[in-house]
Amino acid sequence: MKHRSKLTVRGKTFLCFGIFTACIVLLLWLFQTVFLQDFYKWIKTNNIYSTADTITRALNAGNLQEVLDGLARQEEVCIHVQTSDGTVYDADVLPDCMVHHFSARDQAARYLQALQNSGEYMEHFVRRRVTPQFSGEFVIDEGGGKLEGYDNMESILYTRVLSGESDDADTIIMLNTLISPVGATVQTLRIQLVWISVILIVLALILSILISRKISQPILQITRAASDLVGGEFHTQFNGRGYREIDQLNRTLQCVAQELQKTEQLRRDLIANVSHDLRTPLTMITGYAEVIRDIPGENTPENIQIIIEEAQRLTSLVNDLLDLSRLQSGTQKLQISRFCITQTVRQTLHRYRKLTQQDGYTILFDYDQEVFLTADELRISQVIYNLINNAINYTGEDRRVTVIQRVQDNWVRIGVRDTGEGIPQEQLQWVWERYYKLDKTHKRAAVGTGLGLSIVRSVMELHGGRYGVLSTPGIGSEFWFSLPLAGPQELPGHGDPSSKAQSRPQGPET
């Protein structure tokens, strides 16, 4: 499958700056040259309407002539007003104003056009003004053609008729303004825009190169460091600088590198430890089997029992590995039922009776009441068994282990306490990993396979329970888990004969 090539950060920054500059230059050319004439006409037309509205509001003012003179100078417009009583007001600031050159017939024609057009009439036309080397009068040319000896002067003539009350005569407002030729202005702007365009393009190129380099440089540094990380260099340092986002990415990738380094170390330890625990029973099985085969009289029950125990140890290790894989992959299904967790602990402790008798271990169970749960009884008993095995392996010289059950806020907490050397605080988070060791000298467990705490974590996560460890160096550790109690409707009682034998709280027992 072919992958479409993508632009680099530097290339995309350069392209964006180029597009932005092109848009700016295009807008300048459009507004300053192409549409300049249209904008100018639109502004002049709006000024005509605004002036007519101002005159309409000021008709009844006593100083109408002053208002007209002020408007004429301000808006550069020629004004002719004939009120309903026949009074005429003129304000002429334009040379050779067209309104004042109209005959009575021309004015009457505009008056009639305005009446037919709802009281307003506006016309655009080109006036021909004779150049200095010629003499003559203004010529109105509706076609707008070019005549020799004349300058084109576009003009706007606006007529507004205000109807009088009852039979009074109408008031007529006539306005005339010139639209100055902008050809020379456009030519000047075009020359300026050429220079402006060149300057903008050069500046855009320089800025795009500088900014793209500034942005891409830390990313390239991080990319090179990440390539080293892919190659297994977990000690790589991410040193990209320049932006807050880059700093955050540095910190994130640095944490990833540290986690990968720890994971890689745990993987190596797992392989080494599993290999050790597999090799030891296999070696002993092979050795004792060869002794029995080659030496007469060595076919004793003691030698056979050693082979059987090592085979069982090997089977336990493989089973724990399979259980842990199923739990962590999510393929393990829980068999939920109601059971007495207190009774489950007692049954688990009963399995250690031979160990306590032969090796001098003391295992106490401290609880205050019978507690019932709704969970997978087999997996919970596996959790208890693994925590006790862990405590037996690491307890102190007194070989004392205490299992404590307490109920609080509808949760039961089972803790297993030893009297060993304890665990440093900075290493507590790693004790739940497979085969994690506090030192580099692998210690073969007295019981168990070394995967117990990982299984405890996986089972608790499947049940939605809580788990943790409390440890003080030199005093010992307590590994614990907590699960919610069974609901009231699930508690035994009323008509359940088996509950009578389990309802009596007991104190610590050995």
Stockholm file with secondary structure:
# STOCKHOLM 1.0

chainA/1-510         MKHRSKLTVRGKTFLCFGIFTACIVLLLWLFQTVFLQDFYKWIKTNNIYSTADTITRALNAGNLQEVLDGLARQEEVCIHVQTSDGTVYDADVLPDCMVHHFSARDQAARYLQALQNSGEYMEHFVRRRVTPQFSGEFVIDEGGGKLEGYDNMESILYTRVLSGESDDADTIIMLNTLISPVGATVQTLRIQLVWISVILIVLALILSILISRKISQPILQITRAASDLVGGEFHTQFNGRGYREIDQLNRTLQCVAQELQKTEQLRRDLIANVSHDLRTPLTMITGYAEVIRDIPGENTPENIQIIIEEAQRLTSLVNDLLDLSRLQSGTQKLQISRFCITQTVRQTLHRYRKLTQQDGYTILFDYDQEVFLTADELRISQVIYNLINNAINYTGEDRRVTVIQRVQDNWVRIGVRDTGEGIPQEQLQWVWERYYKLDKTHKRAAVGTGLGLSIVRSVMELHGGRYGVLSTPGIGSEFWFSLPLAGPQELPGHGDPSSKAQSRPQGPET
#=GR chainA/1-510 SS CCCCCCCCHHHHHHHHHHHHHHHHHHHHHIIIIITHHHHHHHHHHHHHHHHHHHHHHTTTCTTHHHHHHHHHHHHTCEEEEECTTSCEEEECCSTTCSGGGCCHHHHHHHHHHHHHTTTEEEEEEEEEEECTTSCCCCEEETTCCCCTTEEEEEEEEEEEEECCSTTCCCEEEEEEEEECCCHHHHHHHHHHHHHHHHHHHHHHHHHHHHHHHHHHHHHHHHHHHHHHHHTTCTTCCCCCCSSHHHHHHHHHHHHHHHHHHHHHHHHHHHHHHHHHHHHHHHHHHHHHHHHHHHSTTCCCHHHHHHHHHHHHHHHHHHHHHHHHHHHHHTCCCCCEEEEEHHHHHHHHHHTTHHHHHHHCCEEEEECSSCCEEEEEHHHHHHHHHHHHHHHHHHCCTTCEEEEEEEEETTEEEEEEECCSCCCCGGGGGGTTSTTCCSSSSCCCCSSSCSCHHHHHHHHHHHHTCEEEEEEETTTEEEEEEEEECCCGGGSCCTTCGGGGGGCSCCCCBC
#=GC SS_cons         CCCCCCCCHHHHHHHHHHHHHHHHHHHHHIIIIITHHHHHHHHHHHHHHHHHHHHHHTTTCTTHHHHHHHHHHHHTCEEEEECTTSCEEEECCSTTCSGGGCCHHHHHHHHHHHHHTTTEEEEEEEEEEECTTSCCCCEEETTCCCCTTEEEEEEEEEEEEECCSTTCCCEEEEEEEEECCCHHHHHHHHHHHHHHHHHHHHHHHHHHHHHHHHHHHHHHHHHHHHHHHHTTCTTCCCCCCSSHHHHHHHHHHHHHHHHHHHHHHHHHHHHHHHHHHHHHHHHHHHHHHHHHHHSTTCCCHHHHHHHHHHHHHHHHHHHHHHHHHHHHHTCCCCCEEEEEHHHHHHHHHHTTHHHHHHHCCEEEEECSSCCEEEEEHHHHHHHHHHHHHHHHHHCCTTCEEEEEEEEETTEEEEEEECCSCCCCGGGGGGTTSTTCCSSSSCCCCSSSCSCHHHHHHHHHHHHTCEEEEEEETTTEEEEEEEEECCCGGGSCCTTCGGGGGGCSCCCCBC
//
